[in-house]
Amino acid sequence: MANKRRRLRRLRIGALLLLGLAVAGMLVSAAFGGTGAWAWSMAFCEAAAVGALADWFAVTALFRRPLGLPIPHTDVLARRKAQIGDGLAGFVSDHFLRPELLAAKLREQDFVRRFAARMSQPEDARRVAGRVRGYALELFDTVVGSQLEALIAGVLRRALERLDVSRLSGNWLDLLTRDDRHHAALDEFLLWLADLLGDEAVQDRIFRSIVVGIENKSGWWKALNTVGLADLVSGEITRSLPAMIASLQDSLRDPAHPNRAAFDAWLSDAIERLQHDPLTQAWLNERVRGFTDSAEFRTYLTGVGRDARDWLRADLAREDSVLAGWLATGLTGFAVRLQADAALREELEGQIERLAVALAPAVDGFIHRHIRQTVRKWDERDLIAELELEIGSDLQYIRFNGTLVGGLIGLLLHALVVFVPPWFG
């Protein structure tokens, strides 16, 4: 801006000096009698001065009133600011945003093919991913970072609130049990449980837990102690426990045991109720909603959001960002597929073109209104100063040309006065 101001000032001074020279030449020519060669000099200088003054008036009238005088049709740009805004908006709309122009420009650019050619090169894909990472990090630090924790927690909570846990659980269990797929996992678990119960140390802990439970919760155990029957009961439990565990182990290891059939029947009934029974669904979903509304769960989600935010910020700050790596790999893979699949390229080009054409009216309307409103809100003095800096330097050359061309026309007219009348002598 400073350079533009200096250039405009120099050109204005130059045009003014040229006017001064024309006036000075006219005065000198008149002082020497204005005849002979001085007549030609006077004709040139008079016409040059008139041309310089006329063009000064014309150039000045665009931006302000010459000498502050209320002359009609001056101060043109300030007075017609609204019309300028409307005209500029219409020009942009008619020459840049018409749907058919956008569609033709997109076809001319062949954007999809060029994108595929560039992004199929891993280095270019990494460069683009790196720039996206930088933009994302800047956005994270300036806007998103302080809000992301609450955003993540809110998204997770709303997702859980909308989730039909009952139906989802029923469908999941139905998928797991279809074609008896659950039996293999159930067999492994039951065999592990049978082997665990066969361990003497485990049996001893079970026995002691039973005895302690009876001692703590049964008043009659003290009565048994007074008559010496407590040891008898303990011994009987001790002797019978291995047989009970062995029987349980046999049932666990037997694929055809009735308990397995009962378990399958119970599981089938549970799946049916989870999928189709409104009461069961309402009960389970209500329990889940109560859990998601609890202060403990909200605190947990806040912690999850905070951890996710910190991880995302740390990853974006790294040159070897995991997210940027995923993006680069995805871009390269997609570009390679585009290069190999002409039908996909054509379909994507059509989608982009249709999207641009569909959005064009809305974008056109927005930009049209934006230009009009922005120009109308401009301060006249700021508008004139900005326009004068942009085009004022070129307009000063009009003053130069007007001075010189005016002088040449003055010579031509003087020549007509000198040479034409004698022909009619």
C-alpha positions in Angstrom: 0.0 0.0 0.0 2.8 2.4 0.8 4.4 1.8 -2.6 1.1 2.4 -4.3 0.7 5.7 -2.5 4.2 6.8 -3.4 3.7 5.9 -7.1 0.4 7.7 -7.2 1.9 10.8 -5.7 4.8 10.8 -8.1 2.5 10.5 -11.1 0.2 13.3 -9.9 3.2 15.6 -9.5 4.4 14.6 -12.9 1.1 15.4 -14.5 0.9 18.7 -12.6 4.4 19.7 -13.8 3.5 18.9 -17.4 0.5 21.2 -17.0 2.7 23.8 -15.6 5.1 23.5 -18.5 2.2 23.9 -21.0 1.0 27.1 -19.2 4.5 28.4 -19.0 5.1 27.8 -22.7 1.9 29.5 -23.6 2.9 32.6 -21.5 6.4 32.7 -23.0 5.0 32.4 -26.5 2.6 35.3 -25.9 5.4 37.3 -24.4 7.5 37.0 -27.6 4.6 38.2 -29.7 2.9 34.9 -30.6 3.9 35.1 -34.2 6.0 32.9 -36.5 7.5 30.0 -34.6 6.0 31.3 -31.4 2.6 31.0 -32.9 3.1 27.3 -33.3 4.5 27.1 -29.8 1.5 29.0 -28.4 -1.0 26.7 -30.3 0.7 23.6 -28.9 0.9 24.9 -25.4 -2.7 26.3 -25.3 -4.1 23.0 -26.5 -1.9 21.0 -24.2 -3.0 23.1 -21.2 -6.7 22.6 -22.2 -6.2 18.9 -22.6 -4.4 18.6 -19.3 -7.1 20.5 -17.4 -9.9 18.6 -19.1 -8.4 15.3 -18.2 -7.6 16.4 -14.7 -11.3 17.4 -14.3 -12.5 14.0 -15.7 -10.2 11.9 -13.5 -10.9 14.0 -10.4 -14.7 13.8 -11.0 -14.6 10.0 -10.7 -13.4 10.2 -7.1 -14.5 13.6 -5.7 -15.9 17.0 -6.6 -13.2 19.1 -8.4 -12.1 21.9 -6.1 -15.0 21.0 -3.9 -17.5 22.6 -6.2 -21.0 21.0 -6.5 -20.7 20.4 -10.2 -23.3 17.8 -11.6 -22.1 14.4 -12.5 -19.0 14.5 -10.3 -18.0 12.4 -7.3 -19.3 9.5 -9.5 -18.0 6.5 -7.6 -19.2 7.6 -4.2 -22.7 8.5 -5.4 -23.1 5.3 -7.4 -21.7 3.0 -4.7 -24.9 0.9 -4.5 -25.1 0.6 -8.3 -21.5 -0.5 -8.4 -22.2 -3.2 -5.8 -25.2 -4.4 -7.8 -23.2 -4.4 -11.0 -20.2 -6.2 -9.5 -22.5 -8.8 -8.0 -24.3 -9.3 -11.3 -21.0 -9.5 -13.2 -19.7 -12.2 -10.9 -22.9 -14.1 -11.0 -23.3 -14.0 -14.8 -19.7 -14.8 -15.7 -18.5 -17.2 -12.9 -21.4 -18.9 -11.2 -23.9 -19.9 -13.8 -24.5 -23.7 -13.6 -23.6 -24.3 -17.2 -20.3 -22.4 -16.9 -19.4 -24.3 -13.7 -20.1 -27.6 -15.4 -18.1 -26.7 -18.4 -15.2 -25.5 -16.3 -15.2 -28.7 -14.2 -15.2 -30.8 -17.4 -12.3 -28.7 -18.8 -10.3 -29.1 -15.6 -10.6 -33.0 -15.6 -10.3 -32.8 -11.8 -10.8 -36.4 -11.0 -8.1 -37.7 -13.4 -5.6 -35.0 -12.2 -6.4 -35.9 -8.6 -5.8 -39.6 -9.3 -2.5 -38.9 -11.0 -1.2 -36.8 -8.2 -2.5 -38.8 -5.2 -1.3 -42.1 -6.7 2.2 -40.9 -5.9 2.8 -41.7 -2.2 5.0 -38.7 -1.7 2.3 -36.3 -3.0 -0.3 -38.1 -0.8 2.0 -37.7 2.3 2.5 -34.0 1.5 -1.3 -33.4 1.3 -1.9 -35.4 4.4 0.8 -33.3 6.2 -0.8 -30.1 5.2 -4.2 -31.4 6.4 -2.5 -32.4 9.6 -1.1 -28.8 10.0 -4.5 -27.2 9.3 -6.2 -29.6 11.7 -3.7 -28.9 14.4 -4.2 -25.1 14.0 -8.0 -25.6 14.1 -7.6 -27.8 17.1 -5.6 -25.2 19.0 -7.7 -22.2 18.1 -11.2 -23.5 18.1 -11.8 -27.2 18.7 -9.4 -28.1 21.5 -11.3 -26.5 24.4 -14.6 -28.0 23.2 -13.5 -31.4 22.0 -13.6 -33.1 25.4 -17.3 -32.2 26.0 -18.1 -32.9 22.3 -16.7 -36.5 22.5 -18.4 -37.2 25.8 -21.7 -35.8 24.5 -21.6 -37.8 21.3 -20.9 -41.0 23.2 -23.7 -40.4 25.7 -26.3 -39.5 23.0 -25.3 -42.6 21.0 -25.8 -44.8 24.1 -29.1 -43.1 24.8 -30.4 -43.8 21.3 -29.2 -47.4 21.4 -31.8 -50.1 21.7 -29.6 -52.3 24.0 -32.3 -55.0 24.4 -32.8 -55.6 20.6 -29.1 -55.3 19.9 -28.2 -57.8 22.7 -30.9 -60.2 21.4 -29.6 -59.9 17.8 -26.0 -60.4 18.9 -26.8 -63.4 21.0 -28.9 -64.9 18.2 -25.9 -64.5 15.8 -23.6 -66.1 18.3 -25.9 -69.1 19.0 -27.0 -69.7 15.4 -26.0 -73.2 14.2 -24.9 -74.0 17.8 -21.8 -71.7 17.4 -21.8 -71.0 21.1 -21.3 -74.6 22.1 -17.6 -74.7 21.3 -16.9 -71.7 23.5 -19.2 -73.0 26.2 -17.5 -76.4 26.1 -14.1 -74.8 26.6 -15.4 -72.7 29.5 -17.1 -75.7 31.2 -14.1 -77.9 30.8 -11.9 -75.2 32.4 -14.4 -74.9 35.2 -14.5 -78.7 35.7 -10.7 -78.8 35.9 -10.6 -75.9 38.3 -13.1 -77.6 40.6 -11.0 -80.7 40.6 -8.1 -78.9 42.2 -7.9 -79.8 46.0 -6.8 -76.3 47.0 -9.9 -74.9 45.2 -12.1 -77.5 47.0 -10.6 -76.5 50.3 -11.2 -72.8 49.7 -14.8 -73.6 48.8 -15.4 -75.6 51.9 -13.9 -73.0 54.2 -16.0 -70.3 52.5 -19.1 -72.4 53.2 -18.2 -72.9 56.8 -17.4 -69.2 57.4 -20.6 -68.2 55.8 -22.6 -70.5 58.0 -20.8 -69.3 61.1 -21.4 -65.6 60.3 -25.0 -65.8 59.2 -26.5 -68.9 61.1 -27.5 -68.6 64.7 -28.0 -72.3 65.0 -24.3 -73.0 64.3 -23.5 -71.8 67.8 -26.2 -74.2 69.1 -24.5 -77.0 67.3 -21.2 -76.1 68.8 -22.7 -76.4 72.4 -23.7 -80.0 71.8 -20.7 -81.0 69.7 -22.5 -81.4 66.4 -20.6 -78.6 64.5 -17.6 -80.8 63.9 -19.9 -83.6 62.7 -21.6 -81.3 60.2 -18.3 -79.9 59.0 -16.9 -83.3 58.5 -20.0 -84.5 56.6 -19.7 -81.4 54.3 -16.0 -82.1 53.8 -16.7 -85.8 52.9 -19.6 -85.0 50.5 -18.0 -82.0 48.7 -15.6 -84.0 46.5 -18.5 -86.2 45.3 -20.7 -83.2 44.6 -17.8 -81.6 42.6 -17.2 -84.8 40.7 -20.9 -85.0 39.8 -20.8 -81.4 38.7 -17.7 -82.1 36.6 -19.3 -85.1 34.9 -22.3 -82.9 34.0 -20.1 -80.2 32.7 -18.1 -82.6 30.5 -21.2 -84.3 29.1 -22.4 -82.6 25.9 -25.7 -84.5 26.1 -26.4 -83.6 29.8 -29.9 -82.3 30.5 -28.4 -79.2 32.1 -27.0 -78.2 28.7 -30.4 -78.6 27.1 -31.9 -76.6 29.9 -29.3 -73.9 29.3 -30.0 -73.8 25.6 -33.7 -73.5 26.2 -33.1 -70.7 28.7 -30.8 -68.9 26.3 -33.3 -69.3 23.4 -36.1 -67.9 25.6 -33.8 -65.0 26.6 -33.1 -64.1 23.0 -36.7 -64.2 22.1 -37.7 -61.9 24.9 -34.8 -59.5 24.2 -35.9 -59.3 20.6 -39.7 -59.3 20.8 -41.0 -58.8 24.4 -41.8 -55.1 25.0 -41.7 -55.6 28.8 -38.2 -57.1 28.7 -37.0 -54.5 26.2 -38.4 -51.7 28.3 -36.9 -53.1 31.5 -33.4 -53.5 30.1 -33.3 -50.3 28.2 -34.5 -48.4 31.3 -31.7 -50.0 33.3 -29.2 -48.9 30.7 -30.6 -45.3 30.6 -30.4 -45.2 34.4 -26.7 -46.2 34.1 -25.9 -43.6 31.4 -27.6 -40.9 33.4 -25.6 -41.6 36.5 -23.0 -39.1 37.8 -20.4 -41.9 37.8 -20.9 -42.7 34.1 -20.9 -39.1 33.1 -17.6 -38.7 35.0 -16.2 -41.7 33.2 -17.3 -40.3 29.8 -15.6 -37.0 30.6 -12.4 -38.9 31.3 -12.8 -40.7 28.0 -13.3 -37.4 26.2 -10.3 -35.9 27.9 -8.1 -38.9 27.0 -9.3 -38.9 23.4 -8.7 -35.1 23.1 -5.1 -35.4 24.5 -4.3 -38.3 22.2 -5.7 -36.5 19.2 -3.7 -33.3 20.0 -0.5 -35.3 20.6 -0.9 -37.3 17.4 -1.5 -34.2 15.3 1.6 -32.5 16.7 3.8 -35.4 15.6 5.5 -35.5 12.2 4.8 -39.2 12.0 1.1 -38.7 12.9 -0.9 -41.9 12.8 -4.0 -40.1 11.5 -2.0 -38.4 8.8 -0.5 -41.8 7.8 -4.0 -43.3 7.5 -5.1 -40.3 5.4 -2.1 -40.6 3.1 -2.6 -44.4 2.7 -6.3 -43.9 2.0 -5.6 -41.2 -0.6 -3.1 -43.3 -2.4 -5.3 -46.4 -2.4 -8.3 -44.5 -3.6 -6.2 -42.7 -6.4 -4.8 -46.0 -7.6 -8.3 -47.4 -7.8 -9.5 -44.3 -9.7 -6.7 -44.7 -12.3 -7.7 -48.4 -12.9 -11.5 -47.9 -12.9 -12.7 -45.7 -15.7 -16.3 -46.3 -14.8 -15.6 -45.1 -11.2 -13.9 -42.0 -12.6 -16.8 -41.2 -14.8 -19.3 -41.7 -12.0 -17.3 -39.5 -9.6 -16.9 -36.8 -12.2 -20.7 -36.9 -12.8 -21.4 -36.7 -9.1 -19.1 -33.6 -8.7 -20.6 -31.9 -11.7 -24.2 -32.6 -10.5 -23.3 -31.4 -7.0 -21.7 -28.2 -8.4 -24.8 -27.5 -10.6 -27.1 -28.2 -7.7 -25.2 -25.9 -5.3 -24.7 -23.1 -7.9 -28.0 -21.3 -7.3 -27.5 -21.2 -3.5 -23.8 -20.1 -3.8 -24.8 -17.6 -6.5 -27.5 -16.1 -4.3 -25.2 -16.0 -1.2 -22.3 -14.4 -3.1 -24.6 -11.9 -4.9 -26.1 -10.8 -1.6 -22.7 -10.7 0.1 -21.1 -8.5 -2.6 -24.1 -6.1 -2.6 -24.3 -5.8 1.2 -20.6 -5.5 1.6 -20.2 -2.7 -1.0 -23.2 -0.9 0.5 -21.7 -1.0 3.9 -18.3 0.4 2.8 -17.5 3.9 3.9 -17.4 6.2 0.9 -14.0 7.7 1.8 -12.5 4.3 2.4 -13.9 3.1 -0.9 -12.6 6.1 -2.9 -9.2 5.8 -1.2 -9.0 2.1 -2.1 -10.1 2.5 -5.7 -7.9 5.5 -6.2 -4.8 3.5 -5.0 -5.7 0.6 -7.3 -6.5 2.5 -10.5 -5.5 6.1 -9.8 -1.9 5.6 -11.1 -3.2 4.4 -14.5 -5.6 7.3 -14.7 -2.7 9.8 -14.2 -1.3 8.5 -17.6 -4.6 9.7 -19.1 -3.6 13.2 -17.9 -0.2 12.8 -19.5 -1.7 11.6 -22.7 -4.3 14.4 -22.7 -1.6 17.0 -22.3 0.5 15.7 -25.2 -2.4 14.7 -27.5 -4.0 18.1 -26.8 -0.8 19.8 -27.8 -0.6 17.8 -31.0 -4.2 18.6 -31.8 -3.4 22.3 -31.2 -0.6 22.1 -33.8 -3.0 20.4 -36.2 -5.6 23.1 -35.8 -3.1 25.9 -36.1 -1.8 24.3 -39.3 -5.4 24.3 -40.7 -5.7 28.0 -39.9 -2.4 28.8 -41.5 -2.5 26.7 -44.7 -6.2 26.2 -45.6 -7.5 29.8 -46.0 -5.0 30.7 -48.8 -6.6 27.9 -50.9 -9.8 29.9 -50.9 -7.8 33.2 -51.5 
